[in-house]
Amino acid sequence: MDIVTLAQAAETVETTARGYGAIGYGLAAIGPGIGIGIVVGKAIEGMARQPEMAGQLRTTMFLGIAFTEALALIGIVTGFIF
């Protein structure tokens, strides 16, 4: 094998690996998306049951969304690393 053939093979592997990184991030984004939906749904349900607690529930909901969104950011970083 000559050097040109090896370079072409390495380029093919790199392109394929980049595609797998995108698929990995897509899969990593599913979990936080579902988690945020559950957090918001339960917060709205709690506000409907006890309207006087709406302020505290909203604050807790935003904290839950922030922590859940951190999982998506970790997913995108690992997609770049691996």
C-alpha positions in Angstrom: 0.0 0.0 0.0 1.2 3.4 -0.8 0.8 6.6 1.2 -2.0 7.9 -0.9 -4.2 4.9 -0.3 -3.5 5.1 3.4 -4.5 8.8 3.4 -7.8 8.1 1.6 -8.6 5.3 4.1 -7.9 7.6 7.0 -10.2 10.3 5.5 -13.0 7.7 5.0 -12.7 6.6 8.7 -12.7 10.2 9.9 -15.8 11.1 7.9 -17.6 8.0 9.2 -16.6 8.7 12.8 -17.9 12.3 12.5 -21.2 10.9 11.3 -21.4 8.6 14.4 -20.7 11.6 16.6 -23.8 13.4 15.2 -25.9 10.3 15.7 -24.6 10.0 19.3 -25.6 13.6 20.0 -29.0 13.0 18.6 -29.5 10.1 20.9 -28.1 12.1 23.8 -30.6 14.9 23.2 -33.6 12.5 23.5 -33.3 12.0 27.2 -33.1 15.7 28.2 -36.0 16.5 25.8 -38.2 13.9 27.5 -37.0 15.1 31.0 -37.8 18.7 30.3 -41.3 17.7 29.1 -41.9 15.8 32.3 -40.6 18.5 34.5 -42.8 21.2 32.9 -45.8 19.0 32.8 -45.6 18.1 36.5 -45.0 21.8 37.4 -48.1 22.9 35.5 -50.0 20.0 37.2 -48.8 21.2 40.6 -49.8 24.8 39.8 -53.2 23.7 38.8 -53.7 21.8 42.1 -52.3 24.5 44.3 -52.2 28.0 42.7 -50.8 29.6 45.8 -47.6 27.6 45.3 -47.1 28.8 41.7 -44.1 31.0 42.5 -42.1 28.3 44.3 -43.1 25.6 41.7 -42.0 27.9 38.9 -38.6 28.5 40.5 -38.1 24.7 41.1 -39.2 24.0 37.5 -36.6 26.4 36.1 -33.9 24.7 38.3 -35.0 21.3 37.0 -34.9 22.5 33.4 -31.4 23.9 33.9 -30.1 20.7 35.4 -31.7 18.6 32.7 -30.4 20.8 29.9 -26.9 20.3 31.3 -27.2 16.7 30.2 -27.7 17.8 26.6 -24.6 20.0 26.9 -22.6 17.1 28.2 -23.9 15.0 25.3 -22.7 17.6 22.7 -19.3 17.9 24.4 -18.8 14.1 24.4 -19.8 14.1 20.7 -16.9 16.4 20.0 -14.5 14.5 22.1 -15.2 11.0 20.8 
